[in-house]
């Protein structure tokens, strides 16, 4: 990129503006970064996520855990990134068992 060129991108999440020496988050003028983060945190909670720790570990809400336990017989309050594939395969297997019992 030459120094005068500016590119704005958005795939998922926040729009960003890429400069030659920096990257800026681009939000609507009436939305502060603090407010945008609050909106995202509320959305995560509605998706059953209580927190995402600094290392990427996902901490699920008690409500989500109750659902997983009651429906799938599955418990995982904290999901480190290193366990995502293993846990996804386990959930898929439990889902298949559940659907076969229902049919």
Secondary structure as the mmCIF struct_conf table of DSSP 4:
data_model
#
loop_
_struct_conf.conf_type_id
_struct_conf.id
_struct_conf.beg_label_comp_id
_struct_conf.beg_label_asym_id
_struct_conf.beg_label_seq_id
_struct_conf.end_label_comp_id
_struct_conf.end_label_asym_id
_struct_conf.end_label_seq_id
TURN_TY1_P TURN_TY1_P1 UNK A 3 UNK A 4
STRN STRN1 UNK A 7 UNK A 9
BEND BEND1 UNK A 11 UNK A 14
STRN STRN2 UNK A 15 UNK A 18
BEND BEND2 UNK A 20 UNK A 21
STRN STRN3 UNK A 23 UNK A 26
TURN_TY1_P TURN_TY1_P2 UNK A 29 UNK A 30
HELX_RH_AL_P HELX_RH_AL_P1 UNK A 33 UNK A 46
TURN_TY1_P TURN_TY1_P3 UNK A 47 UNK A 48
STRN STRN4 UNK A 49 UNK A 52
TURN_TY1_P TURN_TY1_P4 UNK A 54 UNK A 55
BEND BEND3 UNK A 56 UNK A 56
STRN STRN5 UNK A 58 UNK A 60
HELX_RH_AL_P HELX_RH_AL_P2 UNK A 62 UNK A 72
BEND BEND4 UNK A 77 UNK A 77
STRN STRN6 UNK A 78 UNK A 79
HELX_RH_3T_P HELX_RH_3T_P1 UNK A 81 UNK A 83
HELX_RH_AL_P HELX_RH_AL_P3 UNK A 84 UNK A 102
#
